[in-house]
Amino acid sequence: KTVLAEQQARSGNFPTITRMLLSRISSDDQRMSYVYDTHVFHYVVENNITYLCLTDESEQRRIAFGFLTDIKDRFLSTFGGRAQTAIAFAMNSEFAPVMQERMTFYNTSPEADKFAAVRNKIGDVKDIMVQNIEKVLARGEKIELLVDKSDALNRSASKFEKSSNKLKNQMWWRNVKMWLLIAFITIVVCFVIAGLICNWNFDKCGAK
């Protein structure tokens, strides 16, 4: 399928997963959600155009589908039937800022939930099917995603190890400095005590 516009707000291999998912979505009008780890892909298909977003698993679905309906209406009012014959990313420069603005609204505004309820035009989204994303991906694609995830975990582990080693070295040098300071203070105190007892020229403690 041809991607006409997109806006990404987080890092990771989500664009790869999105492309795989889009290739599996039929052109029939539908609403559905696919679970992937702790995230959920929600999408709406209408007139052979797919509107898709990614949320955290804890996000309420009515907000996600309210956002998609909002985006769909704005997209159609802006481009109309041109989307049916447009080339890849033809609408991206014009519509990506719109998606970013609406994403910010639905992520931060207290009014987002009320607005979503109006945009959904239905009081409930419980009838929308939710499936695991693995059901629509081929075995090879699953392995690729797992490898991507494994690589990400390995990079995180390596970064954590380097940070741990750096912290360990910092603590070691801090301890060394502390013991050197203690040794210096001890020497100074001993010198002062000896000076008080023997006079500062140490004539009282010298050989007789």
Salt bridges, closest charged atoms under 4 A:
GLU6 OE1 - ARG19 NH2 3.18
ASP37 OD2 - LYS149 NZ 2.82
GLU46 OE1 - LYS72 NZ 3.58
ASP56 OD1 - ARG10 NH1 3.16
ASP56 OD1 - HIS39 NE2 3.78
ASP70 OD1 - ARG74 NE 2.67
ASP70 OD2 - ARG102 NE 2.85
ASP70 OD1 - ARG119 NH2 3.81
ASP73 OD1 - LYS72 NZ 3.07
ASP73 OD2 - ARG119 NH2 2.69
GLU101 OE2 - ARG102 NH1 3.14
ASP113 OD1 - ARG62 NE 2.66
GLU141 OE1 - ARG24 NH2 2.95
